[in-house]
Each structure stands twice: as structure tokens, then as C-alpha cells.
Amino acid sequence: MINKLRELNPQIQFFSVNDNEFKNYGRKIEYDSKDIVKTAKNVSMPDKGAFYEPSINILEKEKSFEDLSIMLMGGLKCQAGMVRGYNSYLNALEYHNSSEINVAITPVVLLLGLRCEMDGDNFDSSNIKAFYLEEGDVVEVFATTLHFTPCQVNDNGFGAIVMLPKGTNELLDGKKGDRLLFKNNKWVICHKDNNALVEKGVYPGISGENYQIKYN
């Protein structure tokens, strides 16, 4: 699959999370995620677009959640949610002041950058690299990594479990004092052509191409 994606998307550097290139962005976790992936597949898909839930009770009851939360937070409170639906574009980038764990429910592509590549609050999309995950792959995405909604690799859409410190991505309580701070522990910039996010108050800090991942 990755060779096909490389051929269809020559405009972007394409890697697997098994490649050494991923070490600057995160780490592959060797873990059998079958139980939590099976449970996640029972969560309904949206009819269109992409939908994110920060915390889903049935996922947090799985043994995998307990094991992976220790790896992520070392005993502090953690949440497991899901992002799922339909997306093929870069559109935006976010970061947290903490790592997050992603579990691929379907094969997905992550479009990643590095915070050190930002020029103030701005980012040139030519720095983006694409990383392919097989279904069941588990990765830690470092706090120094810019990321956003995964991209699908077939017409059935995509799904990924997202594990973060408890409270991340919930609504802010009070003044933020930072134009990139959008929700709790969530700093976001969007592509200048993404009117939907600009209208929500996201700073249009991404210049260059709004990459689309083609898969057929």
C-alpha cells in the first residue's frame, strides 16, 4: 500500500512509521491492540466529514487502555477517544504540551511537522512529511510534533484511537491569552484557505500547499 501511496503522491515525502525517519516525530510501540481496535470498530462512523470524541467509556474499559495509559502518562489520569470519518487533506496542524498515543483502527496516513520548523506562529507546508500506519499499529506522537486529522487510504474512511492526558481538547475555562490556544492543551493553526476553521477563530498560520493524500 505504501508504494502505491508514494506513486500517487509524489509531491510529499512518504514514509512508514517503521522507518527511521519517524524517530524525529514519535515512536512505534510494539503492542497487541486487537481488543481495543475490535471495540473501536463498533463505534459508528459519521455520514460525512470527520468527528472527534476526547473520551469514550467503552474504550477506557479495555485492558489496552490501562496498559497504554501507563506508557503515556506513567500513572496520571488519561483519556481514550476516537477520531473517525472522511478526510484527505492537511487542513490544519495542532500540538499538545504532552505526547499522545494513536492506535490505527484502519490503515491511515498521518501528516506531520515539527514545532521547531515553525517561524513564530507560522509554518510552511513544504516541511510536512507523510507517515503510513497499518491497522492495529500503535504509536506515540511526541509533544514536539505537529499533527491533525488522519487521512484515509480507501473510500471507507479512517479511524484512530487518540489517547491524551485527561481533559485535553475540552473547552477552555477562562481567557486564553494565546492566539494559538484553542482548547485545553490544544494549540492549533490552520491552512490559510481553510475558511471553516478560520471562521472558528483558528489562526491561518499554514502557508504553501494544502496537501491532499490521493489513494486511487
Buried (B, 14 or more C-beta within 10 A) or exposed (E): EBEEBBEEBEEBBBBBBBEEBBEEBBBBBEBEBEEBBEBBEEBEBEEEEBBEBBBBEEBBEBEBBEBBBEBBBEEEEBBBBBBBBBBBBBBBBBBBEBBBBBBBBBBBBBBBBBBEEBEEEEBBBBBBBBBBBBBBBBBBBBBBBBBBBBBBBEEEBBBBBBBBBBBBBBEEEEEEEEBBBBBBBBBBBBBBBBEEBBEEEBBBBBBBBBBBBBBE
